[in-house]
Amino acid sequence: AHLDRIAAVDDRVHAFLHVDTEGALAAAGKVDAARAAGEPLGPLAGVPVAVKDVVTTKGVPSTAGSKILEGWKPPYDATIVSRMKDAGLVILGKTNMDEFAMGSSTEWSAYGPTFNPWDLTRIPGGSGGGSSAALAAYEAPLAIGTDTGGSIRQPGAVTGTVGAKPTYGGTSRYGLIAFSSSLDTPGPCARSVEDAALLHAVIAGHDPRDSTSIPAAVPDVVGAARLGATGDLSGVRLGVVREFAGEGAEPGVMAVFRESLEALVKLGAEVVEVSCPHFQYALPAYYLIAPSECSSNLARFDGVRYGLRVGDDGNRALEEVMSVTREAGFGPEVKRRIMIGTYALSSGYYDAYYGQAQKVRTLISRDFAAAFERVDVLVSPTTPFVAFELGSRTADPYQMYLADLFTIPSNLYGGPAISVPAGLSAGLPVGLQVMAPTLADDRMYRVAAALE
Ligand code: GLN
């Protein structure tokens, strides 16, 4: 049914870069056979899932939305993919995204944009716009995203779907095409909080193949989502960040946020204002740290080991072939990030830029720690504005970067955060973000499920 739905609508939505019809039918057949044989099956066995194209899938194209990886078929599965396969999930295909997950609208995909199913003239968010649009268009019931600065939550918010960024290190990065290694976090996208929690439970947990994976038990996120769904939040303290109030969110977004707070208070929650004075520096710190790590990670795309090679005519030196390949293979936003990052890491500038940004990152983590002494979770709008028109923010990078104003702090800190549909502004979806302390992923699911 989902393959039929993709065939019917994806020429208009363009959520998928690759549909793996054969693989999906084979995986579904295996689950049917297991069921017929009376084998025990997990709760998601046979459920289809769409996977963001930055996640490697064995033998299935994985381009990260870039020309430089066009046609590349990875020889192995990411850990989260093998875990989904082991749990009987059926991978439908690979979803569109901003090139190497750099962007907030999916307009920086080298393969053309994805369109928001709510209004096809608008963006579906980014970088994981394909995953969220696939959910909103009923092309898939579950999807995988990756969140470095908001790329699961912001697309969730603007497509009226749920997107959760687990605790950094709570889900394995093994097999993710790296953007910013100290921030990248894979996580679940779904149409309900409980569905997201079910997928979270499948993909999370320690992985010895990822050195930053946390060797701790996965919190009971499914139980927490079900508890939240009972609608009782008595005793839960919600922190509202004072510094976010003046940050220029659209009035319609703020109105939905206030209504959500009122709804949560009716369920028994208490609202406490907290101050996080360094959150205002999160965006500039992120735009030094993420590009710095990207400039290092993307050095591996040299035309020798992977994908595209251009200009290898027998007359050019190796370095020139690398340079011509990278010129042809990377799009404008990726080049901008590599240049910023290379500059910030250069000797003589390191202390002034990268080193300084790392200090700011520590101060932001301390703001979180201080806030979580007083409250259980922090809440905010997920994004300052609803889905915007295609083309309206590509000319000025800063206008695009602003989409992640409220999502980036939790990436710098490493704690979990979720976006849940909260209402509509001018007919377009608005998300509520719930941020929790590191390894307290269950708390955010509980609060998010209560709002649903
Ligand atoms: N929009 C942010 C960026 O462009 C975040 C991307 C992400 O989370 N992958 O870097």
Residues whose N, C-alpha, C, O or C-beta is under 5 A from the ligand:
A	BS01	LIG	A101 M102 G103 S104 G126 S127 T146 D147 T148 G149 G150 S151 D404
